[in-house]
């Protein structure tokens, strides 16, 4: 629902949209935090498996695949690739840190 001010019949409608949108953003933020937590837990599972398999923490090929997948999704969703890459770099760092614990 992307409306500009000329499409509102009243100030109240604009206020309602603002409040509803902010509430939904808050809910999405909570979902994002939950997903980050789950992703971090999965990273811990990965390191457990890597130890048994005798693999190193850093997997350059896997990281390339992750970034390529993210690039394609960012393009599909018309999201700035550079910013998404920065977000992914932080998530990957968080995963690596969790794997080192």
N, C-alpha and C positions, 0 to 999 in steps of 0.2 A: 504494500500500500504506500505508494509514493505520491503524495499530494502537495501541490504548492498552495500558497495562501489564497490565490484567486479561486480555488475550488471549494473553499470552506464556506458554508452558509452562515457560520457564526464563529465568534471567538471561542465559544464553548467547545465546538467541534475540534478546533485546533488544539485546545488544552487537553481534550480527551485523547487525541492522537498522540500528543507529546507524552502524556502520562502512561498510556498503554505501551508506546514504543519503548520508553525507559524501563518499564516493568519487564517487558520481553527481553530487552538487552541484559538486564540483571539476571534473568533466568538463563539466558544463553551463556553469560559469564560463568555461572555456576556449573553449567554443563561442560564448558571448556575446562574448568579446573578439575572436574571429575574425570574427564577423558585424559588430561595430562597425568593425573594420579595413576590411572589404569595403564597408560603407556609406560610410565616409569616402572611400575610393577612388572610389566612384560619384559622390560629391559633387564631386570634382575633375573628373570627366567632364562633369558638369552645367555647371560653370562654363566649361569649354572650349566647350561647345555654346552657352551663353548669350553668350559673347564674340562668336562668329561671328554669332549672331542679333541682336546688339545689345541684349540684355536685361540688366536689373539683377540683382544677386545676390539681393536680397530679392523673393520672390514671395508676397505676402500670401495670394492665393487658394490656392496650392499648400499653404502652411503650414496654412490652415484645413482643407483636405482631409485632410492628414496627421493633424491632431489629431482630426478627426471619425472617421476610420477607427480610430484608436487608442482613442477613447472607446467605439466599438461593440465592438471586440475585448475591451477591459477588462471591459465589462459582460457579454459572452458568457462570459468566463472567470472571472467573479466576482473581479476584481482591483481594488484601490482605484484609482479614476480619478485622484485627486489625485496619488498617488505616481507613477503611470504618466506623467501629464502632466509631472511634474518630470523624470523620466528622459528623456522625449522632448525636453523643452526643452534638456537637456544634449546630447543627440545632435544636435539641430538646430544648437545653438551650435558643436559640434565640426565639423559639416558646413560651416557658414558660415566658421569659422576656416580650414578646409582650402581653401575656395574663395578665400579672400583671399590665400593663400600665393603 
